């Protein structure tokens, strides 16, 4: 699914985490084995040198890599993972505008998968590369995922 499809991406995932909202990235393309996240860089994303903080780039790499292995096309179902290992290489500084993280699943088994990710600025300049190893949560190793449980869920969208 992509932002141009008639099916909104939001229904394919559960409620965005408070951390995702704090950083401000958006899931803009998502299909089996691939995911793209976008972020409009603002002052809160910059370090003291005026460039995108390495933690922001690492967050995009981690999140995009996980999403790439968690696509689930079924409404009200979700697949979840936990990061096992993450490697990041910073290539060039990013300063402003839109940046994207593109991830692709490279391989894996029943419970573990690995994704490669590149982060680019709006002009296509490579800012960072990364690879992540992820472990599926119970039930999420199946392509059909698990039901999104909202009953009694205390996590909301409040950034407080």
C-alpha positions as CSV (number, residue, x, y, z in Angstrom):
1,X,0.0,0.0,0.0
2,X,1.2,3.5,-0.6
3,X,-0.1,7.0,0.1
4,X,-1.6,7.0,-3.4
5,X,-3.8,3.9,-2.8
6,X,-7.4,4.2,-1.8
7,X,-6.7,2.2,1.4
8,X,-5.2,4.5,4.1
9,X,-2.0,3.2,5.7
10,X,-3.3,4.1,9.2
11,X,-5.9,1.3,9.2
12,X,-3.1,-1.2,8.5
13,X,-1.3,-0.5,11.7
14,X,-2.4,0.2,15.2
15,X,-2.3,3.5,17.1
16,X,1.0,5.3,16.4
17,X,3.2,5.3,19.6
18,X,3.8,8.5,21.5
19,X,7.5,8.3,20.5
20,X,6.6,8.1,16.8
21,X,4.4,11.2,17.2
22,X,7.1,13.0,19.1
23,X,9.6,12.4,16.3
24,X,7.0,13.1,13.7
25,X,7.7,10.5,11.0
26,X,5.0,9.2,8.7
27,X,4.6,5.7,7.1
28,X,4.3,6.7,3.4
29,X,4.7,3.4,1.6
30,X,4.2,-0.1,2.9
31,X,4.0,-3.5,1.3
32,X,5.3,-7.0,1.9
33,X,9.0,-6.8,2.6
34,X,9.3,-3.0,2.1
35,X,8.5,0.2,4.0
36,X,9.2,3.9,3.5
37,X,9.0,6.5,6.2
38,X,9.1,10.3,5.7
39,X,10.1,13.1,8.1
40,X,9.9,16.8,7.6
41,X,13.0,18.1,9.4
42,X,12.4,20.8,11.9
43,X,14.4,22.5,14.7
44,X,13.6,19.7,17.2
45,X,15.4,17.2,15.0
46,X,18.7,19.1,14.9
47,X,21.8,18.7,17.1
48,X,23.9,21.6,18.4
49,X,25.8,21.7,15.0
50,X,22.6,22.4,13.2
51,X,22.3,19.1,11.4
52,X,19.9,16.2,11.9
53,X,20.7,14.4,15.1
54,X,22.1,10.9,14.7
55,X,19.4,9.6,17.1
56,X,16.7,10.8,14.6
57,X,18.4,9.0,11.7
58,X,18.9,5.9,13.8
59,X,15.2,6.0,14.9
60,X,14.1,6.2,11.2
61,X,16.4,3.2,10.4
62,X,15.1,1.2,13.3
63,X,11.4,1.9,12.6
64,X,11.6,1.5,8.8
65,X,13.4,-1.8,9.1
66,X,10.8,-3.1,11.6
67,X,7.9,-2.0,9.4
68,X,9.4,-3.7,6.4
69,X,8.9,-7.1,8.0
70,X,5.6,-6.4,9.6
71,X,3.2,-5.7,6.7
72,X,-0.3,-7.1,7.4
73,X,-3.0,-6.3,4.8
74,X,-5.9,-7.4,7.1
75,X,-7.9,-4.7,8.8
76,X,-7.8,-4.8,12.6
77,X,-4.8,-7.1,12.6
78,X,-1.2,-6.3,13.2
79,X,2.3,-7.8,13.3
80,X,4.8,-6.7,15.9
81,X,8.5,-7.0,16.4
82,X,11.3,-6.2,18.8
83,X,14.7,-5.0,17.6
84,X,17.5,-7.5,18.4
85,X,20.4,-5.7,16.8
86,X,20.9,-2.4,15.0
87,X,23.9,-1.0,13.0
88,X,24.0,2.5,11.7
89,X,26.5,4.3,9.5
90,X,26.3,8.1,9.2
91,X,27.3,9.2,5.7
92,X,26.5,12.9,5.3
93,X,24.8,15.6,7.4
94,X,21.1,16.4,6.8
95,X,20.0,20.0,7.5
96,X,16.4,20.6,6.5
97,X,13.5,19.6,4.3
98,X,12.1,16.1,3.8
99,X,14.1,13.0,4.5
100,X,13.0,9.4,3.7
101,X,14.1,6.1,5.1
102,X,13.6,3.2,2.7
103,X,13.8,-0.4,4.1
104,X,13.8,-3.8,2.5
105,X,13.8,-7.2,4.2
106,X,16.9,-9.1,3.2
107,X,16.1,-12.5,4.6
108,X,15.3,-14.4,7.8
109,X,13.6,-17.3,9.2
110,X,10.4,-18.1,11.0
111,X,11.0,-15.7,14.0
112,X,13.8,-13.5,13.0
113,X,14.4,-11.2,9.9
114,X,16.9,-8.7,8.8
115,X,16.3,-5.4,7.0
116,X,18.6,-3.0,5.2
117,X,17.7,0.7,5.3
118,X,18.9,3.8,3.5
119,X,18.1,7.4,4.6
120,X,18.1,10.0,1.9
121,X,17.4,13.8,1.7
122,X,15.0,15.4,-0.7
123,X,17.7,15.7,-3.3
124,X,18.6,12.0,-3.1
125,X,21.8,12.5,-1.1
126,X,22.6,9.5,1.1
127,X,22.6,10.5,4.8
128,X,22.8,7.1,6.5
129,X,22.7,3.4,6.1
130,X,21.6,0.8,8.5
131,X,20.8,-2.8,9.1
132,X,18.5,-4.2,11.8
133,X,17.7,-7.7,13.0
134,X,14.2,-8.1,14.4
135,X,12.3,-10.8,16.2
136,X,8.6,-11.3,15.7
137,X,6.3,-11.2,18.8
138,X,4.2,-14.3,19.3
139,X,1.7,-14.6,16.6
140,X,3.3,-12.0,14.4
141,X,5.5,-14.4,12.6
142,X,2.4,-15.4,10.7
143,X,1.5,-13.2,7.7
144,X,-2.1,-12.8,9.0
145,X,-0.7,-11.3,12.2
146,X,-2.8,-11.0,15.4
147,X,-5.9,-9.0,16.2
148,X,-5.3,-5.4,17.3
149,X,-6.4,-5.4,21.0
150,X,-8.0,-2.1,21.9
151,X,-10.0,-3.4,24.9
152,X,-8.4,-2.1,28.0
153,X,-5.5,-0.6,26.1
154,X,-4.1,2.3,28.1
155,X,-1.7,3.6,25.4
156,X,-3.1,6.7,23.7
157,X,-1.9,9.4,21.5
158,X,-1.2,11.9,24.2
159,X,2.4,13.2,24.2
160,X,2.1,14.5,27.8
